[in-house]
C-alpha cells in the first residue's frame, strides 16, 4: 500500500515536466512600444515593435520584428543528430583506415580508442542541448540593456536592443 501511495505522489511531478515551460517568452522594456522575444531553449532573440497609429496615415509605423540575435547558443537534438549523421560515416571510415586497421605495434589500443568517433549519445552529452527555460533575460538599470543567462551552465551575455540596427548587440561575458 505504501508503495502505491509513493507512486501516486510522484506521478504529478513527472507529468509537470519540460512541456509546461514556455519556449518563447516576451520581455517588456521600459519603452511601451518595444519588447524582446526570447527563444528560451536556444537563446535566439527578436526585437518586437508595436505598430503606432491606425495604419491610414503615411507617418504611422507598422508592427516590426527585428532579429536581435539569430545565433543558437544551445543546439536542438535534431540539429545535433543531423550534423552527426552527415559526419559519422566519414569519421568512422577515416578512423578505420588510420587507426583501427593498424596493428597494435604501430598504433596503441589507447590511441585507437582515443581517436574513435563519438556515437550519437556521447555527442549529445558533450554539447549544449537546447531545452525550454534554459535562457532567461534580466533587466538592468539601463533601459536598452538586459543580461541573458544560461541558467544551466551560467554563461551570460549583454543584450542591447535598439530601433537602429548598428546599435543592437549581444556580447558574451568572459
Order of alpha helices (4+ residues) and beta strands (2+ residues): alpha-beta-beta-beta-beta-alpha-alpha-alpha-beta-beta-beta-beta
